[in-house]
Amino acid sequence: MTISVAMTTREQIRRMLRDAFLAAQAAQELPEGTPAEFTVEVPGDTAKGDFATNAAMVNARTFRMAPQKLAGILTARLNAAGTDIQRWEVAGPGFINFFMKPRWYVAQVEEILQKGAEYGRSGYGQGRKVMVEFVSANPTGPMHMGNARGGAIGDVLAEALRWSGCDVTREFYVNDAGNQIEKFGKSLSARYQQLFLGEEAVEFPEDGYHGEDIRDHAKAYAEAHGDSLMALDEEARKRALVDYALPKNIAALKNDLHTYRIDFDEWFLESRLHPDAIQDVIQRLEEKGAIYRQDGAVWYRATAFGGEKDEVLVRQNGIPTYFAADIAYHYNKFAVRGYETVINVWGADHHGHVARLKGAMDAIGLDGSKLDIVLMQLVRLMKDGEPYRMSKRSGRSITLADLIEEIPIDAARYFFNMREPASSFDFDLDLAVKEQSDNPVYYVQYAHARICSILKNLAAEGIAPREVEDYELELLAAPEERELIRRMGQLPQEIIDTARDYDPARMTRYVYDIATLFHKFYNTCRVKGEEDSLQQARLALCVAARTVIANVLGLLKISAPEVM
């Protein structure tokens, strides 16, 4: 596993503390007992240290001792041999703060310069086979705002997992079977017949799809094939229209998502599950005693596996429910295709489905804990300070295609990842198009462009970055320089934490921090005009910052402009 300088230091501190507990127990300064888990983090106020641990505080009860006294015993037993830890001290209610030697900062800058575009990647995931299924929009119509947010979240999460060393597959589940396709066919048939008989003569189904896209499909078919379907019965007419329109809708989904910089590895058709795969999982559940039959229907004993009520898998008419197909689909993910972890990004309105699907995985003999659901809240669009509403029912909903025509894709992908998925937020359409520093994506991109401009202008004067020596990088001792270096050194761990916590918003927060710290550094520390060694060290820091910003923007699939 590739481990960064900062990650190595965290492990060293953890090992030192574990050894200190053992040494203190051996000297009978502490009673016997297993220390509780503790954290090693970068403190909020880095003037108090490069790292801090709560080891003494979380173990005060375990060892029946005041945190400050326990911290004093531990610090007396710490051994930093072979590390770049310079000193430590007890602070506040019992924190232990660690301060690093100058060469530790040097090592982090050198690591970034050496790894370049690969900086931030790690082997944390150890090649674990992971699927991220997201968007999976109903193919009977265009994608809406929820799909736009889910797409940005799922895509960045998948990329963070990949950067963390997992073998990742992005999948789109196409619901090309079941009730929504039946409704799609009825809607198309009604609009098609209305073209020839008039809208008054053909009643449109109350629960049909009222969007303009349905009219467009019916009209396009009629223009190409005339009234040829009018002589057919309703079932044959629906089938012909669905066979015509559905592939066009799926192609449009793929095109819109590609424009949005999302390309799925797999487009899995629900129809592949009918009927064999669904019948197979029902048989497997029956063999495990997880189903029963009642009133002509097949029921799943959901209450025996964490569900609130038992669920119908096959209706009285013999047609499987959506839940039956969902169980078969997830059985396919785990048992047939061998994914070790499956992550679904769903809208928050699906929260009631989480426990029953995980329970069904347990019921069928799989491990429901390996299925993780990321629930995503909706977004409220704002324009001119007011909610920007369109009616989906009337066919005037704002779609993904509408959105990316109205605002830059960079802004859409950044804004949708500014909050953790479980948080709702207001998407300010006016802010998203502003070319000013209060637009966060512009602010970050400007930092990258600013560094490129600095390097270009200096190159025009014959000043170019060269290979710098360790003693020169040790000159980067100003608080603004060290704060920037320290934060840049956290990138590999930030990506791991993003993948582990399923929280892509960590990436936008992180890159915004880097941009802020770079501006702070550059506004305080002069690059041009310093003596050569310091000038070159600061040039190296500029190159490292440019690399970090570009790498994170690349992970987010946001452009890193050189000129703005």
C-alpha positions as CSV (number, residue, x, y, z in Angstrom):
1,M,0.0,0.0,0.0
2,T,1.3,3.4,-0.9
3,I,1.4,5.6,2.2
4,S,2.1,9.3,2.1
5,V,4.4,11.2,4.5
6,A,1.5,12.5,6.6
7,M,-0.2,9.1,6.8
8,T,3.1,7.5,7.8
9,T,3.5,10.1,10.6
10,R,0.0,9.4,11.9
11,E,0.9,5.7,12.1
12,Q,4.1,6.4,13.8
13,I,2.3,8.5,16.5
14,R,-0.2,5.7,17.0
15,R,2.5,3.2,17.4
16,M,4.4,5.5,19.8
17,L,1.3,5.9,22.0
18,R,0.5,2.2,22.0
19,D,4.1,1.5,23.0
20,A,3.8,4.2,25.7
21,F,0.7,2.5,27.2
22,L,2.6,-0.8,27.3
23,A,5.7,0.7,28.8
24,A,3.7,2.5,31.5
25,Q,1.9,-0.7,32.4
26,A,5.1,-2.6,32.6
27,A,6.5,0.0,35.0
28,Q,3.2,-0.3,37.0
29,E,2.4,3.4,36.3
30,L,-0.9,2.3,34.8
31,P,-3.1,-0.6,35.7
32,E,-3.7,-3.5,33.3
33,G,-6.2,-3.0,30.6
34,T,-6.6,-2.6,26.9
35,P,-6.5,1.1,25.8
36,A,-9.6,2.4,24.0
37,E,-9.3,3.5,20.4
38,F,-8.1,7.1,20.0
39,T,-7.6,9.5,17.1
40,V,-4.6,11.3,15.7
41,E,-5.7,14.4,13.8
42,V,-4.5,17.7,12.6
43,P,-5.7,20.2,15.1
44,G,-7.9,23.1,14.1
45,D,-5.3,25.6,15.4
46,T,-2.1,24.4,13.9
47,A,-0.1,26.8,16.1
48,K,-0.7,24.2,18.8
49,G,0.9,21.4,16.8
50,D,1.0,19.6,13.6
51,F,-0.9,16.6,15.1
52,A,-2.9,16.1,18.2
53,T,-4.3,13.0,19.9
54,N,-7.1,12.5,22.4
55,A,-5.5,9.2,23.7
56,A,-5.4,10.4,27.3
57,M,-8.9,11.8,27.3
58,V,-10.7,8.7,25.9
59,N,-8.7,6.4,28.2
60,A,-9.2,8.4,31.4
61,R,-12.1,6.1,32.4
62,T,-10.3,2.9,31.3
63,F,-7.4,3.6,33.6
64,R,-9.3,5.5,36.3
65,M,-7.1,8.6,36.0
66,A,-7.5,12.3,35.2
67,P,-6.8,12.9,31.5
68,Q,-4.0,15.4,32.2
69,K,-2.2,13.0,34.6
70,L,-2.5,10.1,32.1
71,A,-1.2,12.4,29.3
72,G,1.8,13.2,31.5
73,I,2.6,9.5,32.1
74,L,2.2,8.8,28.3
75,T,4.4,11.7,27.2
76,A,7.2,10.6,29.6
77,R,7.2,7.2,27.9
78,L,7.1,8.4,24.2
79,N,10.0,7.4,22.0
80,A,10.3,9.3,18.7
81,A,13.5,7.6,17.5
82,G,13.5,7.1,13.7
83,T,10.7,9.7,13.1
84,D,10.6,13.4,12.2
85,I,8.7,14.3,15.4
86,Q,10.6,17.1,17.1
87,R,8.7,17.5,20.4
88,W,5.3,17.1,22.1
89,E,3.4,18.7,24.9
90,V,0.2,18.3,26.9
91,A,-2.4,20.9,26.3
92,G,-5.9,21.8,27.5
93,P,-7.9,19.1,29.2
94,G,-5.4,16.4,28.2
95,F,-4.7,16.6,24.5
96,I,-1.1,15.6,23.4
97,N,0.2,17.8,20.6
98,F,3.1,16.9,18.4
99,F,5.4,19.2,16.5
100,M,7.4,18.2,13.5
101,K,11.0,18.9,12.4
102,P,11.6,21.1,9.4
103,R,12.6,18.2,7.2
104,W,9.1,16.7,7.6
105,Y,7.8,19.7,5.6
106,V,10.6,19.2,3.1
107,A,9.6,15.6,2.6
108,Q,6.0,16.5,1.8
109,V,6.9,19.1,-0.8
110,E,9.3,16.6,-2.4
111,E,6.6,13.9,-2.4
112,I,4.1,16.1,-4.3
113,L,6.8,17.2,-6.8
114,Q,7.9,13.6,-7.3
115,K,4.5,12.0,-7.7
116,G,2.9,14.8,-9.7
117,A,-0.4,13.8,-11.3
118,E,-0.3,10.6,-9.2
119,Y,-0.1,12.4,-5.9
120,G,-3.2,11.6,-3.8
121,R,-3.5,8.0,-4.9
122,S,-3.1,5.2,-2.4
123,G,-3.5,1.4,-2.1
124,Y,-5.9,1.7,0.8
125,G,-8.7,-0.2,-1.0
126,Q,-6.3,-3.1,-1.8
127,G,-8.0,-3.8,-5.2
128,R,-11.4,-4.4,-3.5
129,K,-14.1,-5.0,-6.1
130,V,-16.7,-2.2,-5.6
131,M,-19.8,-1.2,-7.6
132,V,-21.3,2.2,-7.4
133,E,-24.8,2.3,-8.9
134,F,-26.2,5.8,-9.3
135,V,-28.6,8.0,-11.3
136,S,-30.5,5.0,-12.7
137,A,-33.1,7.4,-14.0
138,N,-36.5,6.2,-15.3
139,P,-35.8,5.7,-19.0
140,T,-39.3,6.8,-19.8
141,G,-38.3,10.5,-19.7
142,P,-35.4,12.9,-19.3
143,M,-33.3,13.3,-16.2
144,H,-34.3,15.8,-13.5
145,M,-32.5,17.7,-10.8
146,G,-32.3,14.8,-8.4
147,N,-30.5,12.8,-11.1
148,A,-28.1,15.8,-11.7
149,R,-27.1,15.8,-8.0
150,G,-27.0,12.0,-7.8
151,G,-24.8,11.9,-10.9
152,A,-22.3,14.4,-9.5
153,I,-22.2,12.6,-6.1
154,G,-22.0,9.1,-7.4
155,D,-19.3,9.9,-10.0
156,V,-17.0,11.7,-7.5
157,L,-17.5,8.9,-4.9
158,A,-16.6,6.3,-7.5
159,E,-13.5,8.3,-8.5
160,A,-12.4,8.7,-4.9
161,L,-12.8,5.0,-4.4
162,R,-10.6,4.4,-7.5
163,W,-8.0,6.9,-6.3
164,S,-8.0,5.0,-3.0
165,G,-7.1,1.7,-4.7
166,C,-10.4,0.0,-5.3
167,D,-11.5,-1.8,-8.5
168,V,-14.5,0.3,-9.2
169,T,-17.4,-0.1,-11.6
170,R,-20.0,2.6,-12.3
171,E,-23.4,1.1,-13.2
172,F,-26.7,2.5,-14.4
173,Y,-29.8,0.3,-13.8
174,V,-32.2,0.7,-16.7
175,N,-35.8,0.0,-15.6
176,D,-36.9,-1.3,-19.0
177,A,-39.6,-3.6,-17.5
178,G,-42.5,-3.4,-15.2
179,N,-45.2,-0.8,-14.5
180,Q,-43.4,2.3,-15.7
181,I,-42.9,0.7,-19.1
182,E,-46.5,-0.2,-19.2
183,K,-47.4,3.4,-18.4
184,F,-44.9,4.6,-21.0
185,G,-46.6,2.4,-23.7
186,K,-50.1,3.6,-22.8
187,S,-49.0,7.2,-22.9
188,L,-47.3,6.8,-26.3
189,S,-50.3,5.0,-27.7
190,A,-52.8,7.7,-26.5
191,R,-50.7,10.5,-28.0
192,Y,-50.2,8.6,-31.2
193,Q,-54.0,7.9,-31.6
194,Q,-54.7,11.6,-30.8
195,L,-52.7,12.6,-33.8
196,F,-55.2,10.9,-36.1
197,L,-58.4,11.0,-34.1
198,G,-58.1,14.2,-32.1
199,E,-57.5,14.8,-28.4
200,E,-61.2,14.8,-27.6
201,A,-61.7,11.4,-29.1
202,V,-58.9,9.6,-27.3
203,E,-58.7,9.9,-23.5
204,F,-55.2,10.3,-22.1
205,P,-54.6,8.0,-19.1
206,E,-54.8,9.9,-15.8
207,D,-51.6,8.3,-14.5
208,G,-49.8,8.7,-17.8
209,Y,-46.7,10.6,-18.6
210,H,-47.7,14.2,-19.5
211,G,-44.3,15.4,-20.7
212,E,-43.8,17.0,-24.2
213,D,-41.3,14.2,-24.9
214,I,-44.2,11.7,-25.2
215,R,-45.9,13.9,-27.8
216,D,-42.6,14.3,-29.7
217,H,-42.0,10.5,-29.8
218,A,-45.5,9.9,-31.1
219,K,-45.2,12.6,-33.7
220,A,-41.8,11.4,-34.9
221,Y,-43.1,7.8,-35.3
222,A,-46.2,9.1,-37.2
223,E,-44.0,11.2,-39.5
224,A,-41.8,8.1,-40.3
225,H,-44.5,5.4,-40.4
226,G,-47.8,7.2,-40.8
227,D,-51.0,5.7,-39.3
228,S,-49.7,2.1,-39.7
229,L,-50.3,1.3,-36.0
230,M,-53.9,2.4,-36.0
231,A,-55.0,-1.0,-37.4
232,L,-53.2,-2.9,-34.6
233,D,-54.7,-3.9,-31.2
234,E,-53.6,-1.8,-28.2
235,E,-51.0,-4.3,-26.9
236,A,-49.2,-4.5,-30.3
237,R,-49.4,-0.7,-30.7
238,K,-47.9,-0.1,-27.3
239,R,-45.1,-2.6,-28.0
240,A,-44.2,-1.0,-31.3
241,L,-44.1,2.5,-29.8
242,V,-42.0,1.4,-26.8
243,D,-39.6,-0.5,-29.0
244,Y,-39.2,2.7,-31.0
245,A,-39.0,5.3,-28.2
246,L,-37.2,3.5,-25.4
247,P,-33.8,3.1,-27.3
248,K,-34.0,6.8,-28.2
249,N,-34.5,7.7,-24.6
250,I,-31.7,5.6,-23.4
251,A,-29.4,7.1,-26.1
252,A,-30.4,10.6,-24.9
253,L,-29.6,9.6,-21.3
254,K,-26.2,8.4,-22.3
255,N,-25.5,11.5,-24.3
256,D,-26.6,13.9,-21.5
257,L,-24.6,12.1,-19.0
258,H,-21.5,12.0,-21.2
259,T,-21.9,15.8,-21.6
260,Y,-22.0,16.0,-17.8
261,R,-18.7,14.0,-17.8
262,I,-20.2,10.8,-16.6
263,D,-19.6,7.6,-18.5
264,F,-20.9,4.4,-17.0
265,D,-19.0,1.1,-17.3
266,E,-22.3,-0.9,-17.3
267,W,-25.8,-0.2,-18.4
268,F,-27.7,-3.1,-16.8
269,L,-31.2,-3.8,-18.2
270,E,-33.9,-4.9,-15.8
271,S,-35.4,-7.0,-18.6
272,R,-32.3,-9.3,-18.2
273,L,-33.8,-10.4,-14.9
274,H,-37.2,-11.5,-16.3
275,P,-38.2,-14.2,-15.8
276,D,-35.4,-16.6,-15.0
277,A,-33.3,-14.6,-12.5
278,I,-36.4,-13.5,-10.5
279,Q,-37.7,-17.1,-10.4
280,D,-34.3,-18.2,-9.2
281,V,-34.1,-15.9,-6.2
282,I,-37.7,-16.7,-5.3
283,Q,-36.7,-20.4,-5.3
284,R,-33.6,-19.7,-3.2
285,L,-35.6,-17.7,-0.7
286,E,-38.2,-20.5,-0.5
287,E,-35.4,-23.0,0.2
288,K,-34.4,-20.9,3.1
289,G,-37.9,-20.6,4.5
290,A,-38.1,-16.9,3.8
291,I,-41.3,-16.9,1.7
292,Y,-44.9,-18.1,2.1
293,R,-48.0,-18.2,-0.1
294,Q,-51.2,-16.5,0.8
295,D,-54.3,-15.5,-1.2
296,G,-52.6,-16.6,-4.5
297,A,-49.6,-14.3,-4.0
298,V,-46.0,-15.1,-3.0
299,W,-44.9,-13.2,0.2
300,Y,-41.4,-12.5,1.6
301,R,-41.0,-12.8,5.4
302,A,-39.5,-9.3,5.6
303,T,-40.4,-9.0,9.3
304,A,-38.0,-11.9,10.1
305,F,-35.1,-9.9,8.6
306,G,-35.6,-6.4,9.9
307,G,-38.5,-5.2,7.8
308,E,-41.6,-3.5,9.2
309,K,-44.0,-5.7,7.3
310,D,-43.9,-8.7,5.0
311,E,-43.7,-7.9,1.3
312,V,-45.4,-9.3,-1.9
313,L,-42.9,-10.7,-4.4
314,V,-45.3,-12.2,-6.9
315,R,-48.8,-10.7,-7.3
316,Q,-52.0,-12.8,-7.6
317,N,-51.8,-12.4,-11.4
318,G,-48.4,-14.0,-11.5
319,I,-46.5,-10.7,-12.2
320,P,-43.4,-10.1,-10.0
321,T,-43.2,-6.9,-8.0
322,Y,-40.5,-4.3,-8.4
323,F,-39.1,-5.5,-5.0
324,A,-38.6,-9.0,-6.4
325,A,-36.7,-7.6,-9.4
326,D,-34.6,-5.5,-7.0
327,I,-33.6,-8.6,-4.9
328,A,-32.7,-10.5,-8.1
329,Y,-30.7,-7.5,-9.3
330,H,-28.7,-7.2,-6.1
331,Y,-28.2,-11.0,-6.0
332,N,-26.7,-10.7,-9.4
333,K,-24.3,-7.9,-8.2
334,F,-23.0,-10.0,-5.3
335,A,-23.4,-13.7,-6.2
336,V,-23.1,-13.6,-10.0
337,R,-20.7,-10.8,-10.6
338,G,-18.7,-11.0,-7.4
339,Y,-18.7,-7.4,-6.1
340,E,-17.4,-7.3,-2.5
341,T,-19.1,-4.0,-1.8
342,V,-22.1,-2.4,-3.5
343,I,-23.0,1.2,-3.0
344,N,-26.3,2.7,-4.2
345,V,-27.0,6.4,-4.4
346,W,-30.7,6.9,-3.8
347,G,-33.0,9.8,-3.2
348,A,-34.0,10.3,0.4
349,D,-37.6,9.3,-0.4
350,H,-36.3,5.7,-0.7
351,H,-35.2,5.5,2.9
352,G,-37.9,3.0,3.8
353,H,-36.5,0.6,1.2
354,V,-33.0,0.4,2.7
355,A,-33.6,-2.0,5.6
356,R,-35.8,-4.4,3.7
357,L,-33.3,-4.7,0.8
358,K,-30.4,-5.3,3.1
359,G,-32.5,-7.8,5.0
360,A,-33.3,-9.6,1.8
361,M,-29.6,-10.0,1.1
362,D,-29.3,-11.7,4.5
363,A,-32.3,-13.8,3.9
364,I,-31.0,-15.1,0.6
365,G,-27.6,-16.1,2.2
366,L,-25.6,-13.0,1.4
367,D,-24.2,-10.3,3.7
368,G,-26.5,-7.3,3.8
369,S,-23.9,-5.3,5.5
370,K,-21.9,-5.2,2.3
371,L,-24.7,-3.2,0.6
372,D,-24.4,0.5,1.5
373,I,-27.0,3.0,0.6
374,V,-26.2,6.7,0.2
375,L,-29.4,8.7,0.7
376,M,-29.4,12.0,-1.0
377,Q,-31.6,15.0,-0.2
378,L,-33.2,17.1,-2.9
379,V,-31.9,20.5,-4.1
380,R,-33.9,23.7,-4.4
381,L,-33.0,25.8,-7.4
382,M,-32.8,29.5,-6.7
383,K,-32.7,32.4,-9.2
384,D,-32.9,36.1,-8.4
385,G,-33.3,35.2,-4.7
386,E,-36.5,33.2,-5.4
387,P,-37.2,29.4,-5.8
388,Y,-36.9,28.5,-9.4
389,R,-39.8,26.1,-9.9
390,M,-41.1,24.2,-12.9
391,S,-43.9,21.7,-13.0
392,K,-42.9,18.1,-13.8
393,R,-46.5,17.2,-14.2
394,S,-47.1,19.6,-17.0
395,G,-43.9,18.7,-18.8
396,R,-42.0,21.8,-17.9
397,S,-39.6,20.4,-15.3
398,I,-36.0,21.6,-15.5
399,T,-33.9,18.7,-16.7
400,L,-30.2,17.9,-16.5
401,A,-29.9,19.0,-20.2
402,D,-31.6,22.3,-19.3
403,L,-29.3,22.8,-16.4
404,I,-26.0,22.3,-18.2
405,E,-27.2,24.7,-21.0
406,E,-27.8,27.3,-18.4
407,I,-24.7,27.0,-16.2
408,P,-21.2,25.7,-16.7
409,I,-20.7,22.0,-16.1
410,D,-17.8,22.8,-13.8
411,A,-20.1,24.8,-11.6
412,A,-22.8,22.1,-11.6
413,R,-20.4,19.3,-10.6
414,Y,-18.8,21.5,-7.9
415,F,-22.0,22.9,-6.4
416,F,-23.7,19.5,-6.2
417,N,-20.8,18.3,-4.1
418,M,-20.6,21.2,-1.8
419,R,-22.7,19.6,0.8
420,E,-22.8,16.0,2.1
421,P,-25.4,13.9,0.4
422,A,-27.8,13.8,3.4
423,S,-27.9,17.7,3.5
424,S,-30.5,19.6,1.5
425,F,-29.3,22.9,0.0
426,D,-30.2,25.8,-2.2
427,F,-28.5,25.8,-5.6
428,D,-27.9,29.5,-6.5
429,L,-28.1,29.7,-10.3
430,D,-26.9,33.3,-10.3
431,L,-23.8,32.5,-8.2
432,A,-22.9,29.5,-10.4
433,V,-22.4,31.7,-13.5
434,K,-20.5,34.6,-11.7
435,E,-16.9,35.1,-12.5
436,Q,-16.0,36.4,-9.1
437,S,-14.3,35.1,-6.0
438,D,-17.6,34.5,-4.1
439,N,-18.3,31.8,-6.7
440,P,-16.4,28.9,-5.0
441,V,-15.5,27.0,-8.2
442,Y,-14.3,30.2,-9.8
443,Y,-12.2,30.9,-6.7
444,V,-10.5,27.5,-6.8
445,Q,-9.9,27.6,-10.6
446,Y,-8.5,31.1,-10.3
447,A,-6.0,29.9,-7.8
448,H,-4.8,27.3,-10.3
449,A,-4.7,29.9,-13.1
450,R,-2.9,32.4,-10.8
451,I,-0.1,29.9,-10.2
452,C,0.2,29.2,-13.9
453,S,0.4,33.0,-14.6
454,I,3.1,33.4,-11.9
455,L,5.2,30.7,-13.4
456,K,4.7,31.9,-16.9
457,N,5.6,35.5,-16.1
458,L,8.8,34.5,-14.2
459,A,9.7,32.2,-17.1
460,A,9.5,35.2,-19.4
461,E,12.1,36.9,-17.3
462,G,14.4,33.8,-17.4
463,I,13.4,32.5,-14.0
464,A,12.3,28.9,-14.1
465,P,11.8,26.2,-11.4
466,R,14.9,24.0,-10.9
467,E,15.5,21.0,-8.7
468,V,15.8,22.3,-5.2
469,E,17.9,20.9,-2.3
470,D,16.6,19.9,1.1
471,Y,18.3,22.8,2.8
472,E,16.6,25.2,0.4
473,L,13.1,23.7,1.0
474,E,13.8,24.1,4.8
475,L,13.7,27.9,4.1
476,L,9.9,27.5,3.8
477,A,9.5,28.3,7.5
478,A,6.9,31.1,7.4
479,P,3.6,30.2,9.1
480,E,1.7,30.7,5.8
481,E,4.1,28.3,4.0
482,R,4.0,25.6,6.6
483,E,0.2,25.8,6.8
484,L,-0.1,25.3,3.1
485,I,2.4,22.4,3.1
486,R,0.7,20.7,6.0
487,R,-2.7,20.9,4.3
488,M,-1.4,19.7,1.0
489,G,0.1,16.7,2.7
490,Q,-3.3,15.6,3.8
491,L,-4.6,14.9,0.3
492,P,-4.2,11.1,0.2
493,Q,-5.9,10.8,3.6
494,E,-8.7,13.2,2.5
495,I,-9.4,11.0,-0.5
496,I,-9.4,7.9,1.6
497,D,-11.8,9.6,4.1
498,T,-14.0,10.6,1.2
499,A,-14.2,7.0,0.0
500,R,-14.6,5.6,3.5
501,D,-17.3,8.0,4.6
502,Y,-19.1,8.2,1.2
503,D,-18.8,12.0,1.4
504,P,-17.6,13.7,-1.8
505,A,-18.1,17.1,-0.2
506,R,-14.8,16.6,1.6
507,M,-13.1,17.1,-1.8
508,T,-14.7,20.5,-2.6
509,R,-14.0,21.7,1.0
510,Y,-10.4,20.5,0.7
511,V,-9.6,22.1,-2.6
512,Y,-11.2,25.3,-1.4
513,D,-8.9,25.2,1.6
514,I,-5.9,24.8,-0.6
515,A,-6.9,27.7,-2.8
516,T,-7.4,29.9,0.3
517,L,-4.1,28.9,1.8
518,F,-2.3,29.5,-1.5
519,H,-3.7,33.0,-1.8
520,K,-2.8,33.7,1.8
521,F,0.8,32.4,1.2
522,Y,1.3,34.4,-2.1
523,N,-0.1,37.6,-0.6
524,T,2.3,37.3,2.3
525,C,5.4,35.7,1.0
526,R,7.2,37.3,-2.0
527,V,8.5,34.9,-4.7
528,K,10.1,37.1,-7.3
529,G,13.1,39.2,-6.0
530,E,14.1,37.0,-3.1
531,E,17.6,35.5,-3.0
532,D,17.9,32.4,-5.3
533,S,17.5,29.6,-2.8
534,L,14.4,31.1,-1.2
535,Q,13.0,32.1,-4.6
536,Q,13.4,28.6,-5.9
537,A,11.9,27.0,-2.7
538,R,8.8,29.2,-3.1
539,L,8.6,28.4,-6.8
540,A,8.7,24.7,-5.8
541,L,5.8,25.4,-3.4
542,C,3.8,27.1,-6.2
543,V,4.3,24.0,-8.4
544,A,3.3,21.7,-5.6
545,A,0.1,23.7,-4.9
546,R,-0.7,23.8,-8.7
547,T,-0.3,20.0,-8.7
548,V,-2.6,19.4,-5.7
549,I,-5.4,21.7,-7.1
550,A,-5.2,20.2,-10.5
551,N,-5.4,16.6,-9.1
552,V,-8.4,17.4,-7.0
553,L,-10.2,19.2,-9.8
554,G,-9.3,16.2,-12.0
555,L,-10.9,13.8,-9.5
556,L,-14.0,16.1,-9.4
557,K,-13.9,16.2,-13.3
558,I,-13.7,19.9,-13.2
559,S,-11.4,21.8,-15.6
560,A,-8.2,23.4,-14.2
561,P,-7.7,26.4,-16.5
562,E,-4.3,28.0,-17.0
563,V,-5.7,31.4,-17.9
564,M,-8.8,33.2,-16.6
